[in-house]
Amino acid sequence: MIRASYIVETPCPIAEVAAMMAGEQSAGTFVRVEGETDALRARFGARVVETAEIGRSERPSLRSAWAERRGLTGPRGLYRVVIDYPEENVGVNLPTLAAVVAGNLYDLGEVTGLKLMDVTLDPAYRARYESPAMALAGTRASLGVPSRPIFGTIIKPNIGLDPDEIAALVARLCEAGADFIKDDEIAGTHPHAPVDARIRAVMREVRRHRDRTGRLVMVAFNISDETDAMRRHADLIAAEEGSCAMVSLNWCGLGAVQTLRRHTGLAIHGHRNGFGGMGRHPLLGMGVQAYQTLYRLAGIDHMHVHGMGGKFSDLDEDVAEAARHCLTGLGPADDRVMPVFSSGQWAGTLPHTLAETRSDELMFLCGGGIMAHPGGPAAGLASLRQAHDAVRAGLDLAEAARDRPELAAALAAFGSGR
């Protein structure tokens, strides 16, 4: 069975609403139709597992013309609803799976709020979908970083540099000691910096650094585009001895990411920009666990989870939940993915991040926290390593900074902590 969990707000009896949800997304519709036999419903119909009241709402969170026509404008209940859908209704088809567990449910007139919170699968069924190509162990092996967090940065300025200027910046960041470097999510195939030209120019510098040091820095090139173009760009990255492609998941879509996974052995760096539009409202869209499950079935290797104490709206507990989900296997094989922390991160936000996640199994990316460090990118990266050493030694950052000048400069420039 495919189990989906929801939070639902409705002025109607929840048993009726849940049964209608199950019917709408499986073998039924709003009225019984010819050929809809009891045997067919028994085999293909979804089953309501739970309806539990978790609160009340005085006003509808979202307007419903259906409810307003019936004068249903007063108090309503908030419920946890769990529904099991037969695997046979989907087969192995990721877009159809998403349509089954979500689909038209958001548009139902009986609900004035609905959020898909989680999707859980039998391990054997999960194994029929794509798995990551590199995941945790492969990413670490490629970088030669066996234990500590992977430290990296984002190319800044994110727009306006030509391919040679970007390559020169990447060369500086390689020399500074970055493990990982990525394009910004809005860096596409611009007229002033086509993605193919960026790949060739940047990888030339990355290979030169590898030939001198034996260390291959991972660069995530943003190849978000239509599917055929992404496959061509992935082939070029591989031909240039690169190891990673970045994709804006929400704008490329489940099917395109799945196709890319089947096409390439590169690490797929999943960027979730736009997730706030489907995740921030408490009674609309998707929760992070449901969202991440769907894209993990497409075979991504890294997943952005935003950051703690940074510039975005995420609550710390939401970021930690997303990271823990990345590090929880979904199937019989090890299909964990690397959680990627970013958005206003720097040395001062690292200790709290490590405490909340209780793991070094993460990628910690700092744009300004590295690029704007008073001592330059090398000092910014040094400040991250020093902050990590301080945490491992049980030292407060201010105490550790007494004999760590790069960390001291970061604290002075960016603040004294979170």
N, C-alpha and C positions, 0 to 999 in steps of 0.2 A: 504493500500500500504506500501511497504518497500522502503524507500527513501534512496538512497546512493549518496553522494557528492564526487567528485573527482577533483584533479588537473591533467590536461593532457597537455603534450607537444607533438606537432605534426607538421610536415610540410604539412599536408593535410588539405583540407577544414573541419572545425570542425563539420559542420552539418553532413557530411558523416561519419566522425569518430564516433561521438556520436550515430548515428543511427546504425552503425555497432556494437558498444559496447552493445547497448540495445538488438540487435538481437542475438549476440553471447551468451549473458547471459540469454536469455529467449527462445522464440519459433523459432528462426531463426539460420541460419549459413551463410557461405559466398556465398551460392547459394541456390535458392529456390528448395525445394525437393518435391517429390510426397506426397500428403496428407497434405501439409502445406496450408490449405485453409485460405481464408480471415476471416472466422468465428473463426478458431483456433487462428490466429494471433491477432484478436481483443480481445479474451478472455485471452490469455496467454502471449501476447507480452508485453515487457517492453516499457515504454513511456519516451521519452526525455523531461525533464521539463525545462532545462536551459542550454544554452551554452554561456558563457560570457568571452570575452577576458580580461585577467588580466595582460598581459605582453608579452614580446618577448624574444627570446633566439637566440644568434648568432650561437651557435654550439649545436649539440645534446647532451643532458645530458647522454644518454645511446646509445650504438650502436644498430643498427637494420640492419641485413643483407637484409631484405625486402626493406628498404628505400635506402640502399646503391646500391642495384641492379638497382634501378630506378633513381640513381643520385640525390636523395633528401638529400643533405648534407648542404644546406644553412640555412638561418634564418628560424625560426619556431615560432609558436604562443604558448603562455601559456593560458590555458582556465580553467575556473570552469565549470564542467559538472555535472548536477544533473539528475538522472534517477530514475523513480519509477518502482518497480518490483511487480507484483501481489503476494499477500500472498498465493494464491492458488498454485503458483509454488513451494512453499516450504512446506506448511503445518506447522507442528511443528517439525523441524529437524535442529538442530543448525549447524552441519557440512555442510548440504546442504545450509543453509542460508549464511554461509561464502563463499561457492563455488559460489553462485549466485552473491553476491555483489563484489567479488574479482576474484577468480578462474583464468581463462586464460587471463584476461584483461592485466595482467602484460607482457604477451608474445606477444601481438598483434604487427605485423610489422609496423602498421601505427603510433604507439606511440613511442617516444623516451624518455618518462618519464610519469609515472602514479602513483598517490598516492591516496589511498582511505582515505578520510578525516573524514567522519562521516556517521553513519547509524542511521536513526531515524525511529521509529515504532509507529503505533497507540497504545495507551495505552491498549486497549483490546487485541491486538495481543501480546504485551509484557507480559501480564498477563498469557498467555498460557505456558510460559517458567518458569524455576526455579527462585525462589526468595531466598535471603539470609536467613539463619536459625537464625542468631543472629544479624547481621548488627550493626547499631550504638547503639540502645538502649540495645540490648541483651549483646553486648560486655561490655558496661559500667556497666550494672547491674551485670554481672558476676564478674567484677573487683571491684565493689564498688567505682567507680570513676564517680560521677554524672555529672561533668561539665568540669574541666580543661583538657588540653591535656593529653593523656595517655603516660606516660614516660616508656621507656623500652630499652633493649639492646640486643646484639647478643652475643652468646657464642663465646668467643675468648680465646685461639687459636681455630680456627674453625675446624681444623683437628689435630689429634694426641693424643687427650685425650681419655682415656678409659671410659666406662660408669660410674664407681665410681668416677673418677676425674671430669667428667662433672656434676654428681649429687652434688658433694661437691661445685663446683663453683655455681651451681644454688641455693644451700642452702645459700651461701654467698650473692647472689644477692637478694634473697627473704628477708633476714635480712636487706639488705641495703635499701629496700623500692621500688624495681622495681615493676611496675605494670605488665609488659609484658616481656617475654624472648623468644627469637627465635633461632632456628638453623640457621646456614649459609646455603646459597643455594647449596653449594657443599658438605654439610654434608649428605651423604646417608647412606646406610647400610654397612658400612665398616667392613672388617674382624676384626679390632681392636675395633670397636664400633658398633655392629649391632643395627639397629634401635629399635628392640624389647627390647633388653637389656637396651638401653638408656631410653626408655619410662618407664620401670619398675623402674630403679634406680632413675631417676629424679622425677617421680611422688611420690615415697616414701618420698623424701625430701619435695616436695611441700605439700603433705598431712600433714606431721609433722608440717610445718610452719602454715598451716591452723588450725590445731588442737590447736596450741599455741595461735594464734592471731585472728582466725576467718576470715582470709583474704586468699582467694584462688588466687594465682598468675597465670596468663594465660601463658602457655608455648606452643609455636607453634613448634611442632615436624615436621621436614621435612620428609614427607612420600612419596616424589616423586618416582614413580616406575610404573610398569605396573599395570593395573586397579585392578586385583584381589588382588595383594599385598597391594595396597593402602587401599582397603576395609578391609583387615585383620588388617592392622596397625591402621586404624581408630577405629575398634572395640576394639583393645587393649587399645588405649588411653581412650576411653569411659569407659572401664572396670576398668581402673586405676584412674578414676574420673578426667581425663583431659578434656579440653574444646576446644582444637584448633589443627588443622592439617595444616601444610604448604605444598603448592604445587608449583613447578616450572611450571607455566602455559604453557609456550611455548613448553616445552619438553614433557609434559603429554598430552596436547591437549584438545580441546573443549569437545569432547565426553567423555573422561575419567573424566574430572572435573565435567561434568554434571552427570555422573553415580555416582561419589563419593558424590555429593550433594544429590542425591536421596537416597543414602544408609545411610547417617549419619546426625545427628543433631549438630555435632561439627561445630564450626566456621571454615571456610576455609580461610586461610591466603594466598592470591594470590600473589606470587612473580613473577615479570615480567622479570627476568633475560633473556637476549637475545633480549629484545625489541629494543635495539639500532640497531640491524641488520635489523629491518624492519621499524624503525621510524626515524633514524637520517638523511637520505638523503631526501632533499626537494621534490624530484620527483620520489621516489620509496618507495613501502611498504605501511604502514598504519599510519595514524595520531592517536593520543592518544584517541580521542573520539570514533572513529570506533573500535579500539582495545578494549577499556574498555567496550563498549556496548556489544560486543560479549561475553566477559568473565563474564560480569554481568548477561547475560542471562543464563549462566551456573550455577549461584547461589552462587558466592563467597561472602564473608562477608567483607574482607579487601583487599585493592589493593595498591601495592607499586607504588609510584609516583616519586621516587628519592628525591632529596633535593635541597635546595637553598644554594648557597655559599659553596658547598661541593666539593667532589673530582671527580664528574662526569661532563659530557659535557653539561648537560641540561641547557637551558636558564631559568631564573626565571619565565618568562611568560609561558613557556611550563609546568613547574611544577605546577604553579598556575592553569593553564587550566585543567590539569589532576585532581587536587584536587577538583576544582569546579564541574567538571563532576561527580566525585564520590558522591558529595553531592547534585546532582540534580536527582530527581526521574524520572524514565523512564515509570512508569506504574501507574495504579489507586491506588495501595497500596504503602506503604512506602518501597521502595526497595533501598534506599540510602546505600552506603557502606562506610566503614571507610578508608579514605586516609592514607597511611603509608609513612612517611618521613624518609629517611635514606640516607646513603652514605656521610660520612665525617661531620655529624651533631654534634653539641655541644651547650652549653649554648649561645655562641655568635651568632649562626645562628638562634636561636629561635625567637628573636624579628622581624626580617625581614620576617620570615616565617609567623608569626601571622599577620603582617601588610598586606602582599600580599594575604593571604587567607581570611582575615577578619573573622576568625572563630577559636574557640578552639576545633572544632569537628575534631580531627586528632590524629593520633598515631605518636609520635616523638621518633625515635629509634637512639641511639648513641652507637656505638661500642667503639672506642677509646675515645670518649668524656666522657664516663663513666668509662670504664675499665682502661684507662690510666691517669685518673685524679690523680694529685700528692697525694691527700688524700685518694685514693682508690675509689671503686665503690659507697660507701655510700655518699662520698663527691661529686662524679660526679653527682649522682641523686639529691643531695641537691642543686647543682649549677643550675640544670635545673628548679627546683621548684622556686628558688630565681630569676632566670631570668624571669620566668613567672609572679611572683609577681611584679617585677619591671615594666614589660610592663603594667600590670593592673593598677599600680599606676602612670603611665606616667613618669617613671624615666629612664634616660640613664643608661646603664649597668655599666659604670665606676662610676657613682654617687652611684648607688645602691650597688656596691661592697665595698664601704667604711666600711659598717658594716655587710657585708656578706662574711665571709672569704672563703667559698667554691667557691662562684662566683668569688671572687678576684683571687683565685688560678687558676681557669679555664681560666680567662682572661690572666693571666701571662703565663700559659703553652701553650695555643692554639692560642693566638692572642688577639687583642683588639676589635674584632667585626667580620664582614663578611670578 
